[in-house]
């Protein structure tokens, strides 16, 4: 089997480390693995398949002879290095939001629109974590009963903001549990411990946050439907890992619960989990757990459900590696 030269940008962050773990779990065919991060992490050693790999600093010359580069860095760094990656001949699978809505760059959830991998020009975008988790739960239903509108409220874990988000929650929780008053916050706009924050990202002119509008625009692009209606509220919750979503789907035809449950049971990547899952059940899992499936009592065309997914795995790292597997199977490399 052919092996590939792989690199990870942002290898020491929460998503980067999860990528390393999943590459090993899935036995991805790697000839050489390079790990890149900021200068502060240079020299750190990360184990992969019983090898010790030193973290290197990213430069414009880092991408020679690479086949795939996974991006687990912010928008600025993704934009800075993307041209160099493409020029080197590698394919850039980027987890930032920098390229997601560009017309010439595919945005892919492999279980939903795998055929789009054929249309890349050296860059493929990984969708937002909340979009991946929500669409995974909705798409099987959409296939048998086309969805006209999604109304979703997300309950997003602090690790969605990286290691700094986890540290801030743990620091605040410790201080509050020990009756300390010096509570500070910088990652989130308010105290997150013992609290909920209905804001993820800056607010736009329409009153919706950037995270909420990501769900809207990305869903339309992935489903190839500019008419697809999404109404979203994104909430940060004091949970370490795994996002949850409460979703209402208005469909084209009357709801048949047994058909919906059967299609969810059979869909790759979904676990029907009744009466309901919580973040604890899906921690460190690639499956999206779906439960609490029920008809709207006043509208026979509407169904409600609850889903949970590990946003570091399927919501980020696993989805990116699945995209790379599509490239291999498509013989694009």
PyMOL commands that set and color helices and strands:
alter all, ss='L'
color gray80, all
select helices_A, chain A and resi 14-25+39-41+75-88+110-119+129-144+158-161+163-177+210-222+257-266+279-282+313-329
alter helices_A, ss='H'
color red, helices_A
select strands_A, chain A and resi 4-9+30-37+45-48+51-57+68-71+91-94+106-108+123-126+147-156+196-197+229-237+243-251+270-272+288-296+299-309
alter strands_A, ss='S'
color yellow, strands_A
deselect
rebuild
show_as cartoon
